[in-house]
Amino acid sequence: MAGSNSFVCNITAEQSENLRILLEVRGWEFSTLPYARYKASGDKVSAVAYESGKLVIQGKGTEEFVLYTLEPEILHTFTYQRPDIAAAVAEEISPHGGIDESGKGDFFGPLVIAGVAVTPETGKALRELGVCDSKQIHSSAKIIKLAENIRKLAPGAFTTVTLMPETYNRLYAKIGNLNRMLAWGHARVIENLLEQCPDCPRMLSDKFGNEQLIRNALMERGRQIIMEQQVRAEADVAVAAASILAREGFLRGMDKLEEIAGIALPKGAGPGVKSTAEKLFSEKGAELFRSCAKLHFKTWHEISGL
């Protein structure tokens, strides 16, 4: 249950103890309260863990604390301020696979395409976990924790294809078109999913181009299934789960590239990205960009003159 400055839920004794340890490490102040295991106060928020198992969070910092600490680190659920989740859980889910990608609009970083196959049981479990379109989740820690739980809930029913910039640039030079490249990546993910889940009857992805592009890129096995594309497909639980795995792959890829570049690399392709790219180009030259950026972007041509 959530309000603007309060949050109430039930937690186990183990979760209560884990929360106490976490708050102690982070320097929260503790005090006693009747019928409570403890009361802890931090920056703009307090937490009371009652002996009954009820946990009450209050204060101006409630939303931030629940979203970025309590849910990902203690509860391992991600439904705060998501009233649509309860309705979605009640929906009947048929067996199918979902595909989504992350990084196609980012100058720096990889392109990651992921797929997840669901059954009625795993689809419902993923909804209950709080799986939704990764673009609605603004915490990297939450993305990573959700991705870990998706792999636990759907073992042997997920796959990712990661194109780090060096590979991406080589493939783009060969293919020459982003939609055709996406179709190739989606087709590889579909084929990989079908190796793991050969009885999966249908695949769904967000619409990014002519559906025939994916069909043409599929091999014999993939051509036997129903292939669908639709606008805002991330509302589907399998596609949403794939979007989270793809985003996790993108974030981990960015971490590796930031080690290579020696600086934090901004996401997207806006003015801040161009400013960082200009600085990096002047200090380290063109060669670095082959391994950390997508060279067909307008940003590259503007900063390099190539």
Secondary structure, 3 states (H helix, E strand, C coil): CECCCEEEEECCHHHHHHHHHHHHHCCCEEECCCCEEEEEEECCEEEEEECCCEEEEECCCHHHHHHHHHHHHHHCCCCCCCCHHHHHHHCCCCCEEEEEEECCCCCECCEEEEEEEECHHHHHHHHHHCCCCHHHCCCHHHHHHHHHHHHHHCCCCEEEEEECHHHHHHHHHHHCCHHHHHHHHHHHHHHHHHHHCCCCCEEEEECCCCHHHHHHHCCCCHHHCEEEEECCHHHCHHHHHHHHHHHHHHHHHHHHHHHHHCCCCCCCCCHHHHHHHHHHHHHHCCCCHHHHECCCCHHHHHHHCC
